Amino acid sequence: MTHTTTTLSAGGDTTLSLEAGYFSRRNALDWVFAVLVTAGCLYALFRYSAHMDVYEKGILIGTIPSVIAMGWFWRPLQALTVLVAAFSLMGIGAYQGDLARAEQVFWLKYFLSSQSAILWMSVLFFMSTIFYWLGMFAPAGKSDEGSARGGTMELLGSRIAWVAIGMALIGTMVRWYESYLMGPDIGHIPVSNLYEVFVLFCWMTAAFYLYFEAQYKTRAMGAFVMLVVSAAVGFLLWYTVVREAHEIQPLVPALKSWWMKLHVPANFVGYGMFALAAMVSLAYLIKQQATETRWYRLTPLWLLGVVLCFVPIVFRKSPAEAAAGSSNYWAVYLLVSGLITAGLLLGRKRIADRLPSFEVLDDVMYKSIAVGFAFFTIATVLGALWAAEAWGGYWSWDPKETWALIVWLNYAAWLHMRLMKGLRGTVAAWWALVGLAVTTFAFLGVNMFLSGLHSYGTL
């Protein structure tokens, strides 16, 4: 983005630079985007105000400056917003008020129904991950030929990730409409169960990564970050098979609150950023051990292999898995996990050469945790307010709340050590990696092995 600067001379010795104002730096497309967002939100307000309470109206009005500010801050979001809105409206219009048309209309059946769009999201995120890794291992050619091939593959991975984000958002918007077609008392924002929030996690994590990719002008980190996104997609598909989770269900009474519209998205900004930081920290540790030849010193890679192999044992203990018996799924999972671990072990020097500097990796790790911690703090406060309304108390030491506090304290300590003691390097990377394990247990492990007031999210 170009900034206009005016230079004035004062007495021949001093030069004053006056940077152009924030609004004067907006171009015509920025203002067109602002008009479209304002018009769309106001139309929704007047069209559906009878179905909203005062809080929901306030949230919708607050969306106008928020979306405009994000689009002005990072201009690729403008095209994404407009295209998602256009295709979502196409999908909604194709229903003509009849949910049965999802299996009758070509565009709905194969592209724009919520389930079709989310399946496309899943395929595209897998493809994006593959292209990022193909770019990472592109064979070196004469001069810059190999780097050019790798850059082309990574560029394809980046572009496909953008399309996947778009399909995730289209699927989310259409699913929201589909829930209301099932009945006014069933309709709700699609952030109410594990299926819906994993879609949220996938596109949020990918979007934040793409921002860092643009800011630091490197795509090599995408190979690592997209691994965790693909892992989330894999869980999403598994969960769909064993629980038919894609089916829209009525909300349980505790979730019938406008607090959900704020608490859940804020929470998943935190989860997504913590996951992003952990994958960047893994890249940091691999780069650090690129020339290590002693196998017992390659702890991050061996640990990754152990964790990946341990996952099926954990999930096979769930009642849903026992009923589904999806052994073929886990066979494929173990094969892919083995290939990933072997690729990281054998190709660590090549990977290290393509990764950005330690300073860049460390900075991305820090910024991801800082942003994630801020949103996770907001989500925790909102959750306490929601609990007071739903259960009569701000805090009840429910297992989910207890583990959320543990996650918060973990990252609060990380940031304290970073800001006060200058925490950097290996310790910071290991801490961020372990933090993902703690966060994962708080999110999934509590649902699987513990019970409490949040038992409506069990596996």
Secondary structure, DSSP 4 states (H G I P E B T S, - for coil): ----EEEEEETTTEEEEEEPPTGGG--HHHHHHHHHHHHHHHHHHHHHGGG--HHHHHHHHHHHHHHHHHHHHSTHHHHHHHHHHHHHHHHHHHHTT-GGGGGTSHHIIIIISHHHHHHHHHHHHHHHHHHHHHHHTPPP-STTHHHHHHHHHHHHHHHHHHHHHHHHHHHHHHHHHHHHHH-TTT---S-SSHHHHHHHHHHHHHHHHHHHHHHHT--TTHHHHHHHHHHHHHHHHHHHHHH-TTS--PPPGGG-STTHHHHHHHHHHHHHHHHHHHHHHHHHHHHHTTT---GGG-HHHHHHHHHHHHHHHHHTTSHHHHHH--HHHHHHHHHHHHHHHHHHHHTHHHHHHHS--HHHHHHHHHHHHHHHHHHHHHHHHHHHHHHHHHHS-S----HHHHHHHHHHHHHHHHHHHHHHH---HHHHHHHHHHHHHHHHIIIIIHHHH--STTGGG--
